[in-house]
Amino acid sequence: MLINQTMDALYDLRLSGMADNLKRQLEDPNYDQLGFGDRLGLMVDAEILLRQQRRHSRSLSLAKLKENVRIEDLDFRANRDLDRSSILWLAESNWVRKNQNIIITGPTGIGKTHLSCALATSAISKNLTCRYYQFYKMMNELKISKNDGRWTKLTLPLSKVDLLIIDDFLIQPISNDEAMIVLEIIDDRYKKKSTIFTSQLPIDMWHGAIEDPTLADSILDRILESTHRIPLSGETMRHRNTTSQLQ
């Protein structure tokens, strides 16, 4: 009876990991050979693991990644100039802790989004926060928020998240008003947080995609400082996947 009360108390205290482990210990006689300290330690470990799993699931949900992909899922055999050792090093997420950026460029379908989401998943597994945005959807929402009072509500999370993914960056020229919004976002994160940019447009053409040269200088100076560049080339992954399905 005392054990049941203890388990109920653990659930009431939201220590379900410990409660579940205690139940498992009571059902398995092999645990009888362990001392009190060892069995208590197993209960605490179970609670820590459960909380880590919940935190990871919650962080993944909040990140709103376009693709659910891990580094282990990447195909390094595909001819995309994807260096395995460099990607595995980036997967350690030290660059995020150092507030550095990544730029992934290449033609459509080459796997830019795929790679950015895999790097984000690795960062999340190391207790870093992340948020994915498609560039023009983000810009449209922010432009509307200028007039409906949601600007601070939308931009504050952009400045706080450890890793921000901006997908399809500058695939079309942007106006001065749009450039000012980009500059504000980038400036709030400059040397404080990390960003992954993916773009079909080569980096040397980014300046020309921003209407005002002065704004372009300010934006690119902040983005390109302490940035890892990953240019992808070769056969598109969409064509490769379609071909694989037909074989």
N, C-alpha and C positions, 0 to 999 in steps of 0.2 A: 504493500500500500504506500509506503514511504517513497519507493522508486517512482510510482505513478504520479505522486504529488510533485516529485522533483522534476519529472519530465514535463508536467503541465506548467510548472513554474518557469522552466527554460523556454517553452513556447511563448508564455506570457511576456517574458523578457526579450522576445524576438531573437532568441539564441537557438534557432531551429537546427543549425548545423550541429551544435553540441547535442541537442535532444535526439536527432536522428542517429548520431553516432553512438550515443548511450543505448538506444534501442537495439542497434546492431550488436553492440557488445553483449547485451543481455541474451540475445538470441544465438550467439555463437560461443560455445564453451571454450574455444581456443583462447579467448580473451581472459579466462579465469587464471591462466598462468602468469599474467602480467600483474605487476604491483599497482597500487593506487596512483602513484605519480605518473607511470607510463600511460595508464588508461585515461587519466585526466589530460595528459598531453595530447593524446589522440583526439579527444573531444575538442580541445582548443584548436588543434590543427584543422579539424573538419570545419569548424566555424570560420576560421580565417579563409580557407579555400572557398567555402560557399559565398562569403562576402566578396572575395575577389572575382568570382564568376558572375555574381550579380552586378558588380560595378562594371565589369567588362561588357556585359550584355547591355546595360543601361547606356554606357558610353558609345557602343556601336549604334544603338538606336538613335541617340541624339546626333550622331555624326551625319546621318542620312546619306551614307555613301551610295553612289550610283550602282556600284557593283560589290557584291559580297565575295571578296577574293583575298587570299593570303599570299605571302611571298612564296610559299611552297607550291602554289598553283601556277606560278609563272612558267612559261615555256621558254627556257634559255636556248633551246635547240633551233628555234625559229631565227631566220636570218634578218635580225632587226638592229644589229650593232648593239645588243644589250649585253653589257659586260657583267658576268655572274658575280665576280668578286666585288665589284663596285656596288652592285645592288644589295648584296648581302651585308656589306659594310653600312650602307645607308639604312638598312632594315634595323640596325641596332639603335637608330633614332638619336644618336649623339648630336647630330646636326640640328635636331629640334631643340634639344637642351641648350645649344649654343646660339639659338635664334637665327639660324641660317635659312636660306631658301633653296628651292629646287625648281628648275625650269625644264620641262619635258616638251620637246618639239618633234614634229614629224607629220606626215600626211594623214588624212582621215583613215580610220580603221587600223592604224598601226599598233594600237595598244596603249596610248597615252593615259587614258582614263583608267584602264585596267591596272597599269603600273602605279598610278597615283593612289588608287584605292588600296592596293596591296601595301604600299608604304604607310598609308594611314592606319590600316589594320594593325601593322606592327607597332606603330606608335601608341595606339590605344591599348595594346597588350602590355605596354610599359607604363600604364597609368597616365598617359598624356591625353588631353582632350582634342577633338578634331571636329571639323564641320566642312561638308562639301557643298559647293555652289556651282551651278552652271552660270557663266559670266553674265550673259545677257538677261537671264531670268533674275539674277541678283540685281543687276542695274535697273531693270524695269521696276522692281519692287522698291528699290531705294529712291528712285525718282518720284514715284507716287507718294512715298512716305514723307517727302519734303513738304507736301501739301496737306497731308491728313494727320499730322502730329505723331507719327510712329517712328520718326527718324532716330531718336535716341534709343528707343526700344529695339530697333533692328541693328543699329551700328554698334551698340555696346557689346553684344556677344561677339561680333566680328573682331573687336579689339582684344577680347579676353581669351579666346580659344587658343590653345597651344599651337595647333596646326590648322591652317585654313587652306582648303583646296579651291582654286579658281580655275574651272575647266573651260576650255575654248576661249582663252583670253585673246582679245584683240583680233578676232578672225574677221571683223569688219571695223572700219575707221570709227572713231568716237568723237563726239563733239566736245566743245570746251566745257559745257556743263557736266557732261559725263566724265571728262577728264578730271574735273575738280572733285567729283565724288570718289573716283579711283585714288586720287592723291590723298584725300582725307583718310581713306581706309588704309592705304599703304603707310602713310605717315604715322598713324596710330599704332601700327605694328612694327615700325622700323626699329631694329635692334632690340625688340622686346619679345616678339613672337615669330613663328616661322610660317611660310606660305609655299605651297606648291602651285605653280602656274603650268597649265598645259595649253599648247597653241599649235595650230597648223601653220601659223606665220613664223618664218625664221626670225630669230632675235634681231638681226640687223635690219629688219623691216618694221620693227615695232615703233620706232620713232616717227616714221612717216604715217602710221595709222592713228596718230594723235594730232588733232587739228592744230593746237597751239604748240609751237616748238619749245617755248619756255616751260610749259606744263609737262611736255614730253621729257625734257631734261630732268626735271624734278622727280617725276615718277620713275624713270629708268635708273637714275642715280641710286635711288633707294632700293629698287628691286635687284639690280645687278650686283650690288655689293654683297660679298660673302654668299655667293650663289653657286650651287652645283648644277652643271648643265648636262642634260641627257638628250642628245639628238638621236632620234630613232629613224631608221630608213629600211627600205626593203618591201617585201610583199605584205599587203594588208592582212591583218589577222581575221578580218571578216571573210575575206575570200578563202583563206586557209581553212577556217572552221567550216564553211559551207562545203568545200571540197572534201574535207574529212568525213562529213555527214553523208555525202553521196557515195563514198567508197565502201 
